[in-house]
Amino acid sequence: MSDAPADDRPATQFVRGVGVSGINPKGILLLLALLPQFTTVDGWSSSVQMFVLGALHVANRAIAYFAVALAATRLLQSRPRVSVTVTRVAGVIMLLIGGGILVEQVTYLR
């Protein structure tokens, strides 16, 4: 860990986010589980169909995430108190989820 501040440039944050999302195996497994049902034996090869469907899905998600990020940035920069409230509520929710998982695991082990 470094004590140096993180680079706050939008391009750096974007590349970091793409990297984190890109190495997440759940997304890849989800696409491999869902997309084959939308392919056909006629026309393009199944590999090409999977690639095109996957690319369309990625493009749709990128547009949606960009819109949400842009709206959230504008809202949270214009209202600093909302930013603090969102951070606190998210923290409490994460603690509740973690506590629920802990209770579930403890009762499962008994």
Chimera marker file (.cmm) of the C-alpha trace (Angstrom):
<marker_set name="trace">
<marker id="1" x="0.000" y="0.000" z="0.000" r="1" g="1" b="0" radius="0.5"/>
<marker id="2" x="1.124" y="3.492" z="-0.757" r="1" g="1" b="0" radius="0.5"/>
<marker id="3" x="0.294" y="6.682" z="1.077" r="1" g="1" b="0" radius="0.5"/>
<marker id="4" x="0.249" y="8.548" z="-2.233" r="1" g="1" b="0" radius="0.5"/>
<marker id="5" x="-3.212" y="9.795" z="-3.254" r="1" g="1" b="0" radius="0.5"/>
<marker id="6" x="-5.023" y="7.870" z="-5.964" r="1" g="1" b="0" radius="0.5"/>
<marker id="7" x="-5.057" y="9.385" z="-9.430" r="1" g="1" b="0" radius="0.5"/>
<marker id="8" x="-8.417" y="11.151" z="-9.770" r="1" g="1" b="0" radius="0.5"/>
<marker id="9" x="-8.343" y="11.677" z="-13.530" r="1" g="1" b="0" radius="0.5"/>
<marker id="10" x="-11.490" y="10.298" z="-15.178" r="1" g="1" b="0" radius="0.5"/>
<marker id="11" x="-9.513" y="8.295" z="-17.745" r="1" g="1" b="0" radius="0.5"/>
<marker id="12" x="-7.494" y="6.581" z="-15.008" r="1" g="1" b="0" radius="0.5"/>
<marker id="13" x="-10.624" y="5.766" z="-13.037" r="1" g="1" b="0" radius="0.5"/>
<marker id="14" x="-12.283" y="4.402" z="-16.179" r="1" g="1" b="0" radius="0.5"/>
<marker id="15" x="-9.341" y="2.134" z="-17.000" r="1" g="1" b="0" radius="0.5"/>
<marker id="16" x="-9.233" y="0.916" z="-13.387" r="1" g="1" b="0" radius="0.5"/>
<marker id="17" x="-12.961" y="0.137" z="-13.470" r="1" g="1" b="0" radius="0.5"/>
<marker id="18" x="-12.700" y="-1.710" z="-16.784" r="1" g="1" b="0" radius="0.5"/>
<marker id="19" x="-9.810" y="-3.725" z="-15.383" r="1" g="1" b="0" radius="0.5"/>
<marker id="20" x="-11.691" y="-4.696" z="-12.242" r="1" g="1" b="0" radius="0.5"/>
<marker id="21" x="-14.834" y="-5.612" z="-14.184" r="1" g="1" b="0" radius="0.5"/>
<marker id="22" x="-12.858" y="-7.426" z="-16.865" r="1" g="1" b="0" radius="0.5"/>
<marker id="23" x="-11.250" y="-9.858" z="-14.453" r="1" g="1" b="0" radius="0.5"/>
<marker id="24" x="-14.552" y="-10.707" z="-12.760" r="1" g="1" b="0" radius="0.5"/>
<marker id="25" x="-15.339" y="-14.291" z="-13.822" r="1" g="1" b="0" radius="0.5"/>
<marker id="26" x="-19.020" y="-14.023" z="-12.855" r="1" g="1" b="0" radius="0.5"/>
<marker id="27" x="-19.817" y="-11.797" z="-15.817" r="1" g="1" b="0" radius="0.5"/>
<marker id="28" x="-18.102" y="-14.103" z="-18.275" r="1" g="1" b="0" radius="0.5"/>
<marker id="29" x="-19.813" y="-17.169" z="-16.826" r="1" g="1" b="0" radius="0.5"/>
<marker id="30" x="-23.184" y="-15.421" z="-16.945" r="1" g="1" b="0" radius="0.5"/>
<marker id="31" x="-22.728" y="-14.588" z="-20.620" r="1" g="1" b="0" radius="0.5"/>
<marker id="32" x="-21.647" y="-18.154" z="-21.401" r="1" g="1" b="0" radius="0.5"/>
<marker id="33" x="-24.681" y="-19.507" z="-19.555" r="1" g="1" b="0" radius="0.5"/>
<marker id="34" x="-27.293" y="-17.174" z="-21.068" r="1" g="1" b="0" radius="0.5"/>
<marker id="35" x="-26.202" y="-16.318" z="-24.594" r="1" g="1" b="0" radius="0.5"/>
<marker id="36" x="-26.263" y="-19.782" z="-26.237" r="1" g="1" b="0" radius="0.5"/>
<marker id="37" x="-30.060" y="-19.882" z="-26.071" r="1" g="1" b="0" radius="0.5"/>
<marker id="38" x="-30.150" y="-16.892" z="-28.432" r="1" g="1" b="0" radius="0.5"/>
<marker id="39" x="-27.975" y="-18.466" z="-31.136" r="1" g="1" b="0" radius="0.5"/>
<marker id="40" x="-29.283" y="-20.367" z="-34.150" r="1" g="1" b="0" radius="0.5"/>
<marker id="41" x="-27.845" y="-23.078" z="-36.372" r="1" g="1" b="0" radius="0.5"/>
<marker id="42" x="-28.631" y="-20.999" z="-39.465" r="1" g="1" b="0" radius="0.5"/>
<marker id="43" x="-26.459" y="-18.100" z="-40.629" r="1" g="1" b="0" radius="0.5"/>
<marker id="44" x="-23.274" y="-17.145" z="-38.826" r="1" g="1" b="0" radius="0.5"/>
<marker id="45" x="-21.231" y="-19.619" z="-36.830" r="1" g="1" b="0" radius="0.5"/>
<marker id="46" x="-22.160" y="-19.949" z="-33.175" r="1" g="1" b="0" radius="0.5"/>
<marker id="47" x="-18.833" y="-18.383" z="-32.148" r="1" g="1" b="0" radius="0.5"/>
<marker id="48" x="-19.522" y="-15.262" z="-34.197" r="1" g="1" b="0" radius="0.5"/>
<marker id="49" x="-23.077" y="-15.065" z="-32.869" r="1" g="1" b="0" radius="0.5"/>
<marker id="50" x="-21.818" y="-15.369" z="-29.271" r="1" g="1" b="0" radius="0.5"/>
<marker id="51" x="-19.211" y="-12.675" z="-29.893" r="1" g="1" b="0" radius="0.5"/>
<marker id="52" x="-21.747" y="-10.264" z="-31.431" r="1" g="1" b="0" radius="0.5"/>
<marker id="53" x="-24.298" y="-10.869" z="-28.660" r="1" g="1" b="0" radius="0.5"/>
<marker id="54" x="-21.596" y="-10.443" z="-26.009" r="1" g="1" b="0" radius="0.5"/>
<marker id="55" x="-20.364" y="-7.234" z="-27.625" r="1" g="1" b="0" radius="0.5"/>
<marker id="56" x="-23.913" y="-5.845" z="-27.741" r="1" g="1" b="0" radius="0.5"/>
<marker id="57" x="-24.392" y="-6.703" z="-24.081" r="1" g="1" b="0" radius="0.5"/>
<marker id="58" x="-21.114" y="-5.018" z="-23.128" r="1" g="1" b="0" radius="0.5"/>
<marker id="59" x="-22.036" y="-1.919" z="-25.163" r="1" g="1" b="0" radius="0.5"/>
<marker id="60" x="-25.465" y="-1.718" z="-23.511" r="1" g="1" b="0" radius="0.5"/>
<marker id="61" x="-23.950" y="-2.037" z="-20.030" r="1" g="1" b="0" radius="0.5"/>
<marker id="62" x="-21.300" y="0.565" z="-20.818" r="1" g="1" b="0" radius="0.5"/>
<marker id="63" x="-23.956" y="3.062" z="-21.893" r="1" g="1" b="0" radius="0.5"/>
<marker id="64" x="-26.082" y="2.376" z="-18.812" r="1" g="1" b="0" radius="0.5"/>
<marker id="65" x="-23.133" y="2.586" z="-16.390" r="1" g="1" b="0" radius="0.5"/>
<marker id="66" x="-21.894" y="5.771" z="-18.053" r="1" g="1" b="0" radius="0.5"/>
<marker id="67" x="-25.320" y="7.389" z="-17.682" r="1" g="1" b="0" radius="0.5"/>
<marker id="68" x="-25.611" y="6.360" z="-14.022" r="1" g="1" b="0" radius="0.5"/>
<marker id="69" x="-22.071" y="7.542" z="-13.254" r="1" g="1" b="0" radius="0.5"/>
<marker id="70" x="-22.642" y="10.876" z="-14.963" r="1" g="1" b="0" radius="0.5"/>
<marker id="71" x="-25.941" y="11.470" z="-13.159" r="1" g="1" b="0" radius="0.5"/>
<marker id="72" x="-24.494" y="10.405" z="-9.796" r="1" g="1" b="0" radius="0.5"/>
<marker id="73" x="-21.431" y="12.615" z="-10.232" r="1" g="1" b="0" radius="0.5"/>
<marker id="74" x="-23.525" y="15.653" z="-11.067" r="1" g="1" b="0" radius="0.5"/>
<marker id="75" x="-25.946" y="15.023" z="-8.209" r="1" g="1" b="0" radius="0.5"/>
<marker id="76" x="-23.306" y="14.306" z="-5.586" r="1" g="1" b="0" radius="0.5"/>
<marker id="77" x="-21.083" y="17.240" z="-6.588" r="1" g="1" b="0" radius="0.5"/>
<marker id="78" x="-23.988" y="19.676" z="-6.473" r="1" g="1" b="0" radius="0.5"/>
<marker id="79" x="-25.212" y="18.373" z="-3.106" r="1" g="1" b="0" radius="0.5"/>
<marker id="80" x="-22.344" y="17.414" z="-0.770" r="1" g="1" b="0" radius="0.5"/>
<marker id="81" x="-24.707" y="16.437" z="2.042" r="1" g="1" b="0" radius="0.5"/>
<marker id="82" x="-26.357" y="13.863" z="-0.207" r="1" g="1" b="0" radius="0.5"/>
<marker id="83" x="-22.911" y="12.393" z="-0.867" r="1" g="1" b="0" radius="0.5"/>
<marker id="84" x="-22.264" y="12.003" z="2.865" r="1" g="1" b="0" radius="0.5"/>
<marker id="85" x="-25.711" y="10.469" z="3.387" r="1" g="1" b="0" radius="0.5"/>
<marker id="86" x="-25.271" y="8.019" z="0.506" r="1" g="1" b="0" radius="0.5"/>
<marker id="87" x="-21.883" y="6.957" z="1.883" r="1" g="1" b="0" radius="0.5"/>
<marker id="88" x="-23.281" y="6.399" z="5.365" r="1" g="1" b="0" radius="0.5"/>
<marker id="89" x="-26.357" y="4.504" z="4.176" r="1" g="1" b="0" radius="0.5"/>
<marker id="90" x="-24.211" y="2.302" z="1.913" r="1" g="1" b="0" radius="0.5"/>
<marker id="91" x="-21.892" y="1.583" z="4.842" r="1" g="1" b="0" radius="0.5"/>
<marker id="92" x="-24.772" y="0.591" z="7.102" r="1" g="1" b="0" radius="0.5"/>
<marker id="93" x="-26.267" y="-1.640" z="4.400" r="1" g="1" b="0" radius="0.5"/>
<marker id="94" x="-22.906" y="-3.366" z="3.859" r="1" g="1" b="0" radius="0.5"/>
<marker id="95" x="-22.558" y="-3.945" z="7.586" r="1" g="1" b="0" radius="0.5"/>
<marker id="96" x="-26.063" y="-5.442" z="7.711" r="1" g="1" b="0" radius="0.5"/>
<marker id="97" x="-25.325" y="-7.729" z="4.775" r="1" g="1" b="0" radius="0.5"/>
<marker id="98" x="-22.035" y="-8.803" z="6.356" r="1" g="1" b="0" radius="0.5"/>
<marker id="99" x="-23.781" y="-9.451" z="9.670" r="1" g="1" b="0" radius="0.5"/>
<marker id="100" x="-26.464" y="-11.483" z="7.927" r="1" g="1" b="0" radius="0.5"/>
<marker id="101" x="-23.841" y="-13.603" z="6.184" r="1" g="1" b="0" radius="0.5"/>
<marker id="102" x="-22.011" y="-14.097" z="9.473" r="1" g="1" b="0" radius="0.5"/>
<marker id="103" x="-25.204" y="-15.227" z="11.246" r="1" g="1" b="0" radius="0.5"/>
<marker id="104" x="-26.032" y="-17.550" z="8.357" r="1" g="1" b="0" radius="0.5"/>
<marker id="105" x="-22.585" y="-19.145" z="8.475" r="1" g="1" b="0" radius="0.5"/>
<marker id="106" x="-22.608" y="-19.532" z="12.261" r="1" g="1" b="0" radius="0.5"/>
<marker id="107" x="-26.018" y="-21.212" z="12.223" r="1" g="1" b="0" radius="0.5"/>
<marker id="108" x="-24.956" y="-23.393" z="9.282" r="1" g="1" b="0" radius="0.5"/>
<marker id="109" x="-21.892" y="-24.661" z="11.165" r="1" g="1" b="0" radius="0.5"/>
<marker id="110" x="-23.947" y="-25.761" z="14.176" r="1" g="1" b="0" radius="0.5"/>
<link id1="1" id2="2" r="1" g="1" b="0" radius="0.2"/>
<link id1="2" id2="3" r="1" g="1" b="0" radius="0.2"/>
<link id1="3" id2="4" r="1" g="1" b="0" radius="0.2"/>
<link id1="4" id2="5" r="1" g="1" b="0" radius="0.2"/>
<link id1="5" id2="6" r="1" g="1" b="0" radius="0.2"/>
<link id1="6" id2="7" r="1" g="1" b="0" radius="0.2"/>
<link id1="7" id2="8" r="1" g="1" b="0" radius="0.2"/>
<link id1="8" id2="9" r="1" g="1" b="0" radius="0.2"/>
<link id1="9" id2="10" r="1" g="1" b="0" radius="0.2"/>
<link id1="10" id2="11" r="1" g="1" b="0" radius="0.2"/>
<link id1="11" id2="12" r="1" g="1" b="0" radius="0.2"/>
<link id1="12" id2="13" r="1" g="1" b="0" radius="0.2"/>
<link id1="13" id2="14" r="1" g="1" b="0" radius="0.2"/>
<link id1="14" id2="15" r="1" g="1" b="0" radius="0.2"/>
<link id1="15" id2="16" r="1" g="1" b="0" radius="0.2"/>
<link id1="16" id2="17" r="1" g="1" b="0" radius="0.2"/>
<link id1="17" id2="18" r="1" g="1" b="0" radius="0.2"/>
<link id1="18" id2="19" r="1" g="1" b="0" radius="0.2"/>
<link id1="19" id2="20" r="1" g="1" b="0" radius="0.2"/>
<link id1="20" id2="21" r="1" g="1" b="0" radius="0.2"/>
<link id1="21" id2="22" r="1" g="1" b="0" radius="0.2"/>
<link id1="22" id2="23" r="1" g="1" b="0" radius="0.2"/>
<link id1="23" id2="24" r="1" g="1" b="0" radius="0.2"/>
<link id1="24" id2="25" r="1" g="1" b="0" radius="0.2"/>
<link id1="25" id2="26" r="1" g="1" b="0" radius="0.2"/>
<link id1="26" id2="27" r="1" g="1" b="0" radius="0.2"/>
<link id1="27" id2="28" r="1" g="1" b="0" radius="0.2"/>
<link id1="28" id2="29" r="1" g="1" b="0" radius="0.2"/>
<link id1="29" id2="30" r="1" g="1" b="0" radius="0.2"/>
<link id1="30" id2="31" r="1" g="1" b="0" radius="0.2"/>
<link id1="31" id2="32" r="1" g="1" b="0" radius="0.2"/>
<link id1="32" id2="33" r="1" g="1" b="0" radius="0.2"/>
<link id1="33" id2="34" r="1" g="1" b="0" radius="0.2"/>
<link id1="34" id2="35" r="1" g="1" b="0" radius="0.2"/>
<link id1="35" id2="36" r="1" g="1" b="0" radius="0.2"/>
<link id1="36" id2="37" r="1" g="1" b="0" radius="0.2"/>
<link id1="37" id2="38" r="1" g="1" b="0" radius="0.2"/>
<link id1="38" id2="39" r="1" g="1" b="0" radius="0.2"/>
<link id1="39" id2="40" r="1" g="1" b="0" radius="0.2"/>
<link id1="40" id2="41" r="1" g="1" b="0" radius="0.2"/>
<link id1="41" id2="42" r="1" g="1" b="0" radius="0.2"/>
<link id1="42" id2="43" r="1" g="1" b="0" radius="0.2"/>
<link id1="43" id2="44" r="1" g="1" b="0" radius="0.2"/>
<link id1="44" id2="45" r="1" g="1" b="0" radius="0.2"/>
<link id1="45" id2="46" r="1" g="1" b="0" radius="0.2"/>
<link id1="46" id2="47" r="1" g="1" b="0" radius="0.2"/>
<link id1="47" id2="48" r="1" g="1" b="0" radius="0.2"/>
<link id1="48" id2="49" r="1" g="1" b="0" radius="0.2"/>
<link id1="49" id2="50" r="1" g="1" b="0" radius="0.2"/>
<link id1="50" id2="51" r="1" g="1" b="0" radius="0.2"/>
<link id1="51" id2="52" r="1" g="1" b="0" radius="0.2"/>
<link id1="52" id2="53" r="1" g="1" b="0" radius="0.2"/>
<link id1="53" id2="54" r="1" g="1" b="0" radius="0.2"/>
<link id1="54" id2="55" r="1" g="1" b="0" radius="0.2"/>
<link id1="55" id2="56" r="1" g="1" b="0" radius="0.2"/>
<link id1="56" id2="57" r="1" g="1" b="0" radius="0.2"/>
<link id1="57" id2="58" r="1" g="1" b="0" radius="0.2"/>
<link id1="58" id2="59" r="1" g="1" b="0" radius="0.2"/>
<link id1="59" id2="60" r="1" g="1" b="0" radius="0.2"/>
<link id1="60" id2="61" r="1" g="1" b="0" radius="0.2"/>
<link id1="61" id2="62" r="1" g="1" b="0" radius="0.2"/>
<link id1="62" id2="63" r="1" g="1" b="0" radius="0.2"/>
<link id1="63" id2="64" r="1" g="1" b="0" radius="0.2"/>
<link id1="64" id2="65" r="1" g="1" b="0" radius="0.2"/>
<link id1="65" id2="66" r="1" g="1" b="0" radius="0.2"/>
<link id1="66" id2="67" r="1" g="1" b="0" radius="0.2"/>
<link id1="67" id2="68" r="1" g="1" b="0" radius="0.2"/>
<link id1="68" id2="69" r="1" g="1" b="0" radius="0.2"/>
<link id1="69" id2="70" r="1" g="1" b="0" radius="0.2"/>
<link id1="70" id2="71" r="1" g="1" b="0" radius="0.2"/>
<link id1="71" id2="72" r="1" g="1" b="0" radius="0.2"/>
<link id1="72" id2="73" r="1" g="1" b="0" radius="0.2"/>
<link id1="73" id2="74" r="1" g="1" b="0" radius="0.2"/>
<link id1="74" id2="75" r="1" g="1" b="0" radius="0.2"/>
<link id1="75" id2="76" r="1" g="1" b="0" radius="0.2"/>
<link id1="76" id2="77" r="1" g="1" b="0" radius="0.2"/>
<link id1="77" id2="78" r="1" g="1" b="0" radius="0.2"/>
<link id1="78" id2="79" r="1" g="1" b="0" radius="0.2"/>
<link id1="79" id2="80" r="1" g="1" b="0" radius="0.2"/>
<link id1="80" id2="81" r="1" g="1" b="0" radius="0.2"/>
<link id1="81" id2="82" r="1" g="1" b="0" radius="0.2"/>
<link id1="82" id2="83" r="1" g="1" b="0" radius="0.2"/>
<link id1="83" id2="84" r="1" g="1" b="0" radius="0.2"/>
<link id1="84" id2="85" r="1" g="1" b="0" radius="0.2"/>
<link id1="85" id2="86" r="1" g="1" b="0" radius="0.2"/>
<link id1="86" id2="87" r="1" g="1" b="0" radius="0.2"/>
<link id1="87" id2="88" r="1" g="1" b="0" radius="0.2"/>
<link id1="88" id2="89" r="1" g="1" b="0" radius="0.2"/>
<link id1="89" id2="90" r="1" g="1" b="0" radius="0.2"/>
<link id1="90" id2="91" r="1" g="1" b="0" radius="0.2"/>
<link id1="91" id2="92" r="1" g="1" b="0" radius="0.2"/>
<link id1="92" id2="93" r="1" g="1" b="0" radius="0.2"/>
<link id1="93" id2="94" r="1" g="1" b="0" radius="0.2"/>
<link id1="94" id2="95" r="1" g="1" b="0" radius="0.2"/>
<link id1="95" id2="96" r="1" g="1" b="0" radius="0.2"/>
<link id1="96" id2="97" r="1" g="1" b="0" radius="0.2"/>
<link id1="97" id2="98" r="1" g="1" b="0" radius="0.2"/>
<link id1="98" id2="99" r="1" g="1" b="0" radius="0.2"/>
<link id1="99" id2="100" r="1" g="1" b="0" radius="0.2"/>
<link id1="100" id2="101" r="1" g="1" b="0" radius="0.2"/>
<link id1="101" id2="102" r="1" g="1" b="0" radius="0.2"/>
<link id1="102" id2="103" r="1" g="1" b="0" radius="0.2"/>
<link id1="103" id2="104" r="1" g="1" b="0" radius="0.2"/>
<link id1="104" id2="105" r="1" g="1" b="0" radius="0.2"/>
<link id1="105" id2="106" r="1" g="1" b="0" radius="0.2"/>
<link id1="106" id2="107" r="1" g="1" b="0" radius="0.2"/>
<link id1="107" id2="108" r="1" g="1" b="0" radius="0.2"/>
<link id1="108" id2="109" r="1" g="1" b="0" radius="0.2"/>
<link id1="109" id2="110" r="1" g="1" b="0" radius="0.2"/>
</marker_set>
